[in-house]
């Protein structure tokens, strides 16, 4: 049985950052641990022993980590603001690799924009996400058909999708993180236009 402690996700688990998990366990590949949920980036101040939700997180995370390896090879997630990308590299410092494949779908970038950027030595594909899910966006991006994976278990689907993600060859424009900050739009209110 693959234990989270022996993977790059272990530290995040100890710090209480892995939240709202729909999958947190061994996948169909030997020694591989999968996670689908949120990774808290900034915690709210806690009063006494009350548990508060984080200020912001990487949401809808899809990630796998190999037992005995110190870095996460592939990860996809949603950020409410492109600016949080620097927090991602800070919080996941040491768990991300310059050779990794990382996708961040952002709420406040142009809906037609797709680019690559680096924060430090860590590369990211930055894509727009509006009214959709990271899972669906990744399926579309990688050309994975629902029929390809419908017979697989939840861990098997994650393996299939993230193995496909490792092979992506997207030649999007490369911009600096600072340039991305200048280009990003205002953060949209998620609760706008929702019925009360």
N, C-alpha and C positions, 0 to 999 in steps of 0.2 A: 504494500500500500504506500503510495507516494505521500509523504508528509510535507505540509506547507513550510515547516521550520527549515527544511533542508533546501529551500528554493529562494530565489530572489524576492519572492513575495512575503517571506517569513518576517522580515523586519517590519514591513508595513502592517502585517497582522498584529505583531506585538505592540505597535504604536496605536492600534485601534483605528487604522485608516481604511480598512476594507469593510465597506458598509453595503447594506441592501443587496446582498448577494443572491442571485438567482442560480448561480453555480459557483461552488467553491470546493473543488475536490480533484481527485485523480481523473485524467482523461483516458482515452483509449490507447494512447501511446505509452510505452513503458517509461516510467520515471518522470512523466510529465504531469504538471499540476495546472489546472485551468481555473480561471476566475472570470465571472461576469457579474458586475455590480458597479459600485462607485468607489473611488479612492479619494478620501478627504484630503484637501490641500491646506485649508486654513480652518482651525477650530475656533468656535466662539469661546469667550471666557466663561468658565463654569462657576456657578455659585453653589456652595456646599456640595451636595452629591448629585445635583440634578444633571441629567444627560441632555445636552442641547445638540441640535443638528449642526454640521459644519457650516461656516460662512459660505464656502464654495468648494466644489469637488471636481474631479474628472468624472463625469457621469457616463453611464452605459458602457463601462469599460469591458473590452474583450481582451483577455491576455492569457498567455501560457508561459510557464517557467519550467525549466528542466532541473530535476534534482541534481544537487552538487554543482550547479552553475550559479555564478554570482549576479548575472544580468538577465533581464527579460528580453528575449529575442524579438518578440512582436507584440504590439499593443495598439489598440484603437480605442478612442474615447471621444466624448463630447465636452467642450468647454464653452461656458456661457460667454466668455470674453477671450479674444486672442491674447490679451495682455497676461492672462494666467499661465501662458506657456513657460514663462520664467519660473513660476512657482512649481510647475511640473518637474523641471530639471532640478530644482532645489530639493523638493520633497523626495524625489526618486533618485537623488544623487547616489551614484554607485550602482544603482539597479538598472540604469539605461546604458547602452553601449553605442559607440560610434558606428558599429556594424549592424545595429538593430534596425528594425522596420517599424516606424511609429506613425500612426495616423491620428490627427486631431481635427475633428469637425467643430467648427466655430460658429456661434450664433451671429457674431457681428462683423463678418467679412462679406464682401460682395457675393451675391448668389452665383455669379458666373466665374468667380475667382478660384483658381487651384494653383497652389505653389508649394515649393519646397523651401524650408528655412532651417537654420541651425541655431541652437542656443548652446553656446560653448561648442563642444565637439559633437553634440547630439543632433542627428538629422530628424526632421519631421516633414510629413506630407500634411499640408494644411488645406482643408476643404470646407465648403459651406455646408450648413445643415439647418434646414428650416422645416418645421412641421414633419419631421421624419425621425427614424431611429438610426443609431449607429449600425445596428445589425443589418437593416434594410439597405442603408447607404453602402455598406461594405459588400453586400451581396451584389448590388448593381455595379459598383466600381470594379469588382473582380469578375463580373460576368458569370456568377454562380447561379444556377437555376434552382428553384425550390425543389424540383423533382430530383435533382442530383443528390440531395441530402435528406429527403423526407423519411427514408427508412432508418436513418442513423439516430442514435441516442443524442441527448443534449451535449454530453462531452464529445461525442463523435462529430457532431456538427461544428463545434468550436474548433476541433482539430482540423477538420476539412477546410473551413473558412480561413483560419490563420496560416495554415500551410500554403494555401493559395496566395495569401497576402505576402508571404516571404518572396514570392517569385515575381512580384509586380515590377514593371519597368516603366514608370511614368515619368516622362521628361517634362515635368511642369517647370515654369520659370522659377529660378532660384532668387530669393530676395533675403535681405538681412532681417533679423528680428525687429530692429529699429524701424526699418522701412514698413514692415507689417503693422507696427504700432501706428504709424502715420496714416496708413491706408484704411485701418479698421474703422468701422462706423460706430455709432452709439449702440450700447447694449439694449436689445429690445426687452420690454417687459413681457415676461412669459404669460402673465395672467390677464393681459389686455384682451379685450373682446371675448372673454370667457363668460359664460352665464354664471350668475351668482347663485 
